[in-house]
Amino acid sequence: MKDERKIRVVIADDHFVVRMGLIAVVDSEPDMVVVGEAADGNQAVEMFQRLNPNLVLMDLRMPVKDGIAATREIRSKQPNARVLMLTTYDGDTDIHRAMEAGAQGYVLKDSTGEKLIPALRAVAAGGKWIPKEIATRLASRRLFEDLTPRELQVLQQMAKGLANKEIGDVLNITGHTVKDHLKSILGKLRVTDRTEAVTVALQRGIIQLP
């Protein structure tokens, strides 16, 4: 099959070994060809603009610009662009942000080639690819209230191990206000203490480790 008739794929992942493995898997398919590779989000955007591929296989977390920001930029420039998000993270917030940015599919890095290739074909053909476990995560999101921007700031400082007064000093608010935010955070995340709050927030992708 000539290259112009194949599904042309750009692969973006900051880990060289992972990227090489993905290239090998995709290039082994008779109807696909990797036309470019990127190690960060900025490179992914540049590759897309220059090569105009049928599909970008995009890592969620990369340096310089993450996969979500890169996807949002690509889709703003080309609304019909097709992006399949690839990640080790299965938190509902990560998934929601990826879909909100315009990704049409979401697959985990522990997926074998047997799962990845159908996902690539489906998204390239104009469809969506949401595996059952990913759909379940998204559905569970409806059970929780979203945190406010200030609550997210407090939670991020909690993840650094700061006490209430220290958080107040950093955010220029009183310790009493921090305590009020903490109470709201615990309620929204359905947890009983700050350690559990940080653990759940990391698992769901609400915050990242400092």
N, C-alpha and C positions, 0 to 999 in steps of 0.2 A: 504494500500500500504506500503510495507516495505521501511525503510529509504533509503536503497541502490538504490532503484528505483526512489526516489524522487529527485527533483531539490534541491541541497544542497546549501544554501545561507549563506554567512557571511554578517552581517550588521555593517557598520561603521558610527557612528554618535556621536559627543561629548556631545549631550544633552540626559541625561538619560531618561527623560520622552518620548522624541521623539523616542529614540531607543526601549524602551519597547513597544510603540504603533506599531512601524514597525514590531517588532517580533511577536506581537499578530496577526497582519494582515496576515503576511506570514505563520505563523504556522497554521492559520485557513484553509489554502488551502490543500486539500487532496494530491496534487502532489508536495508539497513543505515542506521543513523543514529548520529551522535556526540552523546551526551547530556551529556558533560562533558569537561573538559580539566584537566590538572594539570601543574605545573612542577617538582614535587619529590615524593618518596615519601610524605611526610606528607599532602600534598594528595591524592595518589592514594588513600590509605587512606580519607580523609575523604569523597572523591567516591564511592568504592565503597559506603561505609556509607549515605550519603545517597540515592544514586540507584539502587542495586541493579541495575547493568547486567548484561547477559548475558556481557560480556567486558571485560577490561582489556588494552589494548595498552600494555605497560610497558617503558620505557627501562631498561637495565641500570644505568647509572651516572648518578645525579642527586644534587644537593646535599640537605642536611638529612637525608634518608634515601634510600639507594639502592634500586634496583628489587628487589633480592633481599630486603632487609629488609622492604620494603613488601609484596612478594608473600607472604612468610612470615606477616606480620601479618594480611593479608587472608584467607589460607587458614586461619589459626587461628581467626578469627572466623566464617568461612563455608567449611567444608570442600569444598563443591561449587563454589566460585568458579572461574571460568575465566580464566586469565592466559596471554597470549602475549608472550614476552619479545622485545624489539626492540633490537638493539645493533650497534655497529660492531666489537665484540670477538668473535673466534672462537676464543679459547684454550680448551683442554679444561677447565681449572679453572673459568673463568667459566660455561661451559655446564653443568658438573656442579653447581655451586652453585645455578644458576637452577632446574634440575630438582629438586634436593634441596629447594629452598624451596617447590616446588609448582607451578611453571610447567608448562603442558601442551604448550608449543611454543616454538620458538626460531628467529627469523628475523633475517637481517642487514639493516642499513639500506640496503645497496646493492641489495637486492631490489627489483624493479620492482613496480608495482601488480598485474601479472599473477601474481606469486608471493605477494604479501602477502594479497590478497583470498581466495584459496583457503585460506590458512593461517588467516585469521580465521574463515571459515565452518567449517572442520574443528574448530577448538578450541571454537567456540561450540556446535557440535553434540555435543560430548562426546568428541571424538577427540583424538589427539595429532598434532603436526606437527614432525617431525624431518627436515629435508632431508638428503640423502645426505652432503654435505660436513660437516654437523654430526655426523651419526652416526659418520663416519670419525674425527672429532676425539675423540669420546667413547670410541670403541674403542681409540684409541691411548693413552688414559689408563691402560689396564690394564698397559701396558708399564713404567710408572714407579711407584716407591714414593712414598708421601706423605711430605712433610717434617714433622718434629715442630714444635710451637709454638716451641720455642727456635731451631730451625734457620730457621724463617720470620723470626724476629726478627733473627738474624744476617744473613740474606739481605737483609732490608729495609735494614739499616745498610750493607751492602756496596753497595747501589744508591745510597746517598748519597755513595759514594766514600771511606768511612772505612777506615783500615788496621786490621789485627787488634787492635793495642793499643788503638786508639780505640774499636773495637767493644766490646772487653772493658770499658773504662771506662764506656761507656754502659750496658751490660747487667750491670755489676758481676760479671764473670767474668774468669778469667785469660786471657792471650793464648794460652796453651797449649790451653785449653778451646775458644777460638774456632777455633784451628787444627784441632782434632778435628772440630768442627761443620762447618768448611769442607770437610774431606775427605769427610765424609758427604754433604754437599750436592752436591758434584761427582759423587760416585758415583750418587746417586739421580737427578740430572738428566741423567746420562750426558754430561757435558762435561769439559773438561780444565783450564779456568782460571776465575777469578772473574768476568772480563768476560763470558765466554760464559755463565756461570751466570746472571748478571743479565739478559742478553739473552733467554735461553730462558725465564726465569721471567716476564719481562714479556710475552713472546709468548704464553705459556700462561695468563696471567692469574693466576699464583700470587701475584705482588706487583704493586703499582702504583707509579708514580713518586712520589717524595716531593713 
